[in-house]
Amino acid sequence: MMAGTAQGQVSGYIGIEGRRARRNIVGRVFSVVLLMCTLFGLVMLAALLVDIAIEGAPWLSPSLWQNYPSRHAEKAGMRSGIVGSLIVIGITALASFPLGVGAAIYLEEYAPKNRFTNFILVNISNLAGVPSIVYGMLGLAVFGRLFGLLEPGSAFADFLTSIGFQFQSGGLNYYEAQLFNIPWLSIRLPFGRSILAGGLTMTLLILPVVIIAAQEAIRAVPASVRQAAYGLGATRWQVVSRTVIPIAMPGIMTGMILAISRAIGETAPLIIMGAFTFVAFLPESVWDRFTAMPIQIYNWITLPQDEFRVHLAAAGIIVLLAILLTLNGIAIFLRNRFQIDWQ
């Protein structure tokens, strides 16, 4: 009897050790698979960067960012694309940061926890995965055409004309009004193919990402910090503005950096919005036509000549990556500069 019990215990121990050995083997295999997936992505990225550097580095010259687009490869540049991209990204950042952070603050600190709030949160998460070309069509309808409400002869168009807007029909059907009779302070409705419409369309694109990132950063602030502030007699707005937001700002800035990095390389929304592929001037106001670096690179890739399709496109990609890394470096510096160590 005792011998049978001991034999059973030995068999059970051997079975446990066997299962543990199998689990260890499966764990090692899984870690190797994950490592191979990571190395595959890194190798592909390195191969792309090396190929771009080989094809584009010899074509990097001051004329690339000093000259405008040209039909001659040796004279072609992307000055208008660089300036257009910087202005679009500036408008996008100025519009998306207050809107995104404000929405996140309301949803996390002020909004009641009910089904309607949950419905909004689910839809924001879904909007973050919508293809960018859909935002291009939305921006065209909202900002470019204002849903067609300003067609000449419509009731709303007649109302705008009655309060001082003047209809311009010289090839562009828009209403323009000067503020305080200052020429450069004017409003055009609808926005059309202007650089302002492009920036606001890119705002729609990255706004869900900014909101979600800001929510996660605000949610990560410990409740004890809020309770301590309330215990000292602070109001809700004082707790949010002086305690929660400064602590959450690094996370908010991280999300903003990722969103801007996505926006600066997008092409489809700007194509739908009507960004031009050949612009030989710099925009003088937010109502001017524009182009952007991704549009310029896309135009070069579609041309049959190898000088444009291979070399200039690769050089343009290098310039785009350099500007992107520079903007990200400045944003990371500002994030670390204003970071508060509260622990």
N, C-alpha and C positions, 0 to 999 in steps of 0.2 A: 504493500500500500504506500509506504513512504517512498520506496524506490520509484513507483509510478508518479507520485506527486513531484519528486525532484526532476524526473525526466520531463514532465510537463512544463515545469518552470524553466528548464533549460531550453526546451523547444520554443516557449513563448519569448524568452530573451533573444534567441537567435532570430525569431520572426521580427521582433521590434528592431533589432540591429539591421536586419536586411531592409526593412522599410525605411529606416533612417539613412542607410547608404544610398538607396534609390532616390530618396528626396534630395540628398546632397548632390548626386549626379545630375538630377533634373535641374537643380538650382545653378550648378556650374554651366550646364549647357545653355540655360536661359540667359545667364549673364554674358556668355560668349556671343550669343545671338544678338543681344542688345548692343554689345560692343561693336560687332560687325555692322549693325545698322548705323551706328554713330559714325564709324570710320567711313562707311560708304558715302554718307552725306558730306563729310569733310573732304573726302577725296574728290568727289564730283565738284564741290565748290572750289577746291584748289585748282582743279583742272580748268574750270571756267575762267578763274582769275588769271591763271598763267596764259591761257589762250588769248584772253583780252589784252593782257599786258604785251604779249609778243606782237599782236596785230596792231595795237593802238599806240604803244609807247613811241615809236618813231614819228608818229603824226602829231604828237603833243608839241605845241608851239604857242607863243603868245597870240598868234593870229586866230587860234581856235576860240579864244574868249574875247578877242578884240574885234573880229570881223562879223558881219552879218551873213546869213545863208547866201550861197552863190551857186550858179550852175557849174562853176569850175572848182574842182576838188581842192586845188592848191590855194584857192582864195576863200574857201568856205569856212565859216565860223558859226558859233552858236551864242553870240552875245545876246541877241533878243530872247533866246530860250533860257539862258541863265537868269537874266533879269526877270523874265516872266515867271519862272519857277519860284524865285525868291519872293516876288510880290504875292503870288498865289499862296505860298506857304505862310507868309506873314498874315494875310487876311484870314486864312484858315485857322492859324493859331490864335489870333485875336478874337475870333468868333467862337471857336470851339471850347477854349479854356473856361471862360465864364459860364457858358451855357452848360457844358458838361459837368463842371464842378458844382455849379448851382443846383443842377438836377440831382446829382448824387447826394449833396447835403440835404436837400428836401426829402428824398426818398429814405435816407438813413436816419435823419434826426427829427424830422417834422411830420412826415406822412404817417397816417394811422396804418396799422398792420391789419389789412382786410383783404378781401378778394380782389377789389379793384386795384389796390397797390400791387398785389401779386400778379395780376393780369398785365400791368405796366412793366413789371420787372421781366416777366417771361417774354414779352414782345421786344424789349430792349435787347435781351440776349439773342433772340432770333434775328433782329436787325443786324447784329454784329456779323452774321454769317451770310448776309445777302450779297450776291455778286455786285462788283463795283459798277458794271454797266447799267444795272437797274437804278443806281443812284444817279448816273448820268442822265437817264431818261427823266427821272424825278426832278433833277435840277433844271433840266430844259423846260419842263412844264411849269415848275414853280417860279424860278427866277428868270429864265430866258424869255418866257412868254406870259407869265402871270396868269396861267390858265385861260388865256385868250380874252380876259376881261377888258383889255384895252384896245380891242379892235376899233378902228375908226367908225364912228357912228353909233357905238354902243352907249348905253345909259351911263355907265361908269366913266367912259371916255369923255362924254359930254360934261359930266360933273367936274372932272379934272380941268377941262378947258375953261369952265366957268370960274374956277378958283385961281387961275393964273398959269396953268400949264399950257405950253404952246406945242402944237403937233408939228413934228418935222417929217416931211415926206420925201426928202432927197435920197431915195434908195433905202432909207432906214425908217421904219414906221415906229416912232417912239414919241413920248411926251416928255418935254424938258421944262423944268422950272428952276430959276435962279433964286437962291436964298439971300435975302438982304441985298439983292441987286449986285452981288459979287460974282463975276463970271466963272471963277473956278469953284464956287460953291453952288453946284447945280445937281439936280436929281433927275435921272432919266428912268422912265417907266415905259415898258418893261426893261429889264437889264440887258436883254439880248445876248450877243456874243462877247460881252465885256469881260474884263479880267475880274471884276467884282462878282459876276455870276459864276465864273470858274472857281473862285475862292470859296464862295458860299456852298457850291455843290460839293467841293471837297470837305467842307465842314459837315455836311450831311453824312458823308462817307465815314468819317472817323468819329463822329459824335457818340455812337453806341460804345465804341471801344473806350473812349475817354470816360464815359459815365460808369462803365463796369469797373475800370481800373480805379477810379476815384471811390466808388462804393467799397471795393475790397480794402483800400487803404484806410478809409474812415472806419470800416467795420473792425479792422485790426487794432484800433486804439482800445486799450483795456477799459472796461466799464468803471474800474476803480478810479481812473483819472477823472472821469466825468463826475463821479460821486464826490470825490474830494473837492472839485471846483464848486459843485452845488452846496457842499457843506460849508464853504467859505462865503456863501451868499451870492454867488454869481448867477446871473440870469441865463436862460438857455442860449441866447445869442452870444453872450460873453463866453460861455463854455465852448460853443462851436468855433467862434472866431479866434479866441485867444488860447485855446487848449487843444481842441481836436484837430483843427486844420493845420496848425504848425507842426504837430506830431505826424500827421498823415501826409504832409507835403512831399516828402521823398517818394512815397508810393504813387502819389498823384502825378508827380513829374516823370516818373518812370513810365507810367501809362501814356502820358502825353508824348514822350519821346518816341515810344513805339508807334503811336498813332501817326505822328508827323513823318516818321520813317516810311510808313506805308503810303501816306498821301503823296510824298515827293516823287515816288516812282510810278504812280498810277497814270495810265494812258487812256483807258476806255472812257471814263467819265468826261475827260476833256475833249475827246473826239466827238462824243455825243453832244456836248455843249457847243461845239463849233469852233474849237481852238484851231487856228490857222497853222499850216505846215510851213509856210514861207512868209516870214514877217521881217522886213528889212528896216525896222525902226524900233525905237524903244517907246513903251507906253508913257504918255504924259499925264494920264489920269486913270482912275479906276474904271472909266467908261470906254477905254480904248480897246481895240482888238489886241490879241496876244497870242503867244505860243509858249511852249514849255520844253524843257530838256527831253522828257520822254517822247513828246510829239516830234521833236527834231530828230532824235535817234530813230524813231519809227519811220520817218520819212526817208532817211538815208538808207535804211535797211531795204526798203521797197525799190530803190533805184537799181538798175542793172549793172552799173559800173562797179568794179571791185574797189575802187578808191573810196566810193561812198558806202557801199554795202558792207565792206569788211573793215577797212582801215579807219575811216572817219567815224563810223558807228562805234567801233571799239574805243577810239579816243574819246568820243562823247560819253560812253559808259564810264570810263575812268574819271572824267570830270564830274559826272553825276555822283559816283561813289565818293569822290574826294569832298564834294560839297556836303553830301549826306553825313559823312563821318565828322566833318568840321562842325556842322550844326548839332549833331549828337554830342560831340565833345563839349561844346559851349553849354548845352542844356545840362549835361551831367555835372559840369563845373558849378553851374548855378544851383543845381539840386544839392550838391555836397556843401556849397558855400552857406546856404541858408538852412541846412539841416540842424535840428535841435536835438541835443542829447538829453532826454528827459528821465532816463533811468538812473 
